[in-house]
Amino acid sequence: MFGKTWKWAGMFRTKETNPGIDPANIPVELKKLFDDVSYQLKQKSMPLDEIAARFHHRLTQIHPFPNGNGRHARLMTDILLKQSGAEAFDWGNTDFVAPGEVRDRYIAALRTADARDPAQLLKFVRSGKS
């Protein structure tokens, strides 16, 4: 994914960040996340879009890398959807690098999900479709 761009690419972060859990807990929390999602998919415990949006949110909360966590979480979420036979999210049909209204809505949706209300994030992930 990153080639020779960054020497640390693919290595978990070692410093505290906000957002982000204690770096020592990253491997354990990732394992729990993947196990939870595997179970949710197998049991069909909620609609696929909700499983994927919640997966994305938890992955951004874990914040495993020093940089690129949002891009990584969106890519992983889209892979989850595609492997499950669904269309990838459109993520508001925009580039998240530059500040703007769509990026602000994305961050607000993540913060609302932090407060255990995924509704805004569920709406946002497919908000670019006409």
N, C-alpha and C positions, 0 to 999 in steps of 0.2 A: 504494500500500500504506500509506503513512503520511500522505498529505495534507499538512496544515499543522502536523502534530504536531512535527516537528523540521526545522529549517532545513537540516541536513546530510543529511537522508534521501536515500539513493541515491548518496551520495558516498563514495568509498573512504576508509578511515582514513589518517591521515598519521603516526601515532605508533606506536611499538613496543607490542605487547601480548603477553600470554601467556595463552591460546594465540594464535598468529598468526605469520605469516611477516613478513619485512621488507616494509614498506608499498610500497617501490619495485618489488617483485616481484609484487604482487597481480594486475595485468592479465595478465602473462605466465603465471602459475600458473593463473589461471582459464581462459585459452585452452587450456593443456595439459590441464586437467581435462576441459573440454568436448570436446576432440578425442579424448581417451582414451575417454570414455564413448560418444561417437558410434561409435568403432571397435568397442568391446566390444558395443554393441547390434547393430551390423551383422553382426559375426562370431558373435554369440551365444556369446561366449567363456566365459561362466559364467551361472548362473541369474539371471533378472531381479532378484529380491530381493537377490542378492549385489551385482550391479552398482549397484543403487540405494543399498544400505547403504554401500558403499565410496565412492560419490559423495558421500553425506551426510557421511561422515567426513572426506574430503579438503576439502570445502567448509568444515567447521568448523575444520579445521587452517589453512586459508588465512585465515579470519577477516577478510573484506574490509571490514567496516563497524565504526564505533565502538560500535554497540549493535545488538541484534536479530539477531545472527548465527545463533543456534540456531533462532529462528523462521523466518528466511529459509531456512536449510538444510533444515528440515523441509518448508517450503512447496515449495521447488524440487524436493526429492526426491519429494514426492507428485505434483507436476506431471509429473515424469519417468515415474513409474509409470502415471499416468492416460493420458498420451499414448502409452504403450506397451501400453495395453489391460489393465492390471492394477489391482487395488484399491490405494488409498493405504494406507500403513502406519498402524497404530492408535497407535503410539508409547506403548503402555502404557495407553491410554485415560485420560489425565489431563492436567491443566493443569501446565505446567512452571514457571510463575511462582513459585509458593509452594514452599519447601523441603519435602521429604518423601521417603518411601521410593522412589517411582517415579523421581523426579528423580535421587536418589542412584544408582539402578541404571543410569539413562541415562548419567550422567557416568562411572560405573565402566566401562560398556561402551565408551564413547568412549576412555577411558584404555587399556583392554585393546587396542582397535584401534590406538592409538598405538604399541603394542608389536608391531604386525603380526599380531595375532590377532583377526580380525573375528567369530569365532564368537559371542561374548557379545552383540555389537551385532546380529548377524543374528537371534538369539533374541529380543532385546528388542523390535525394531521391530514384531513381530507378537504381543507378549506379552499384549496386552489382549483378544485374541479368546478366546471360550470354546470 
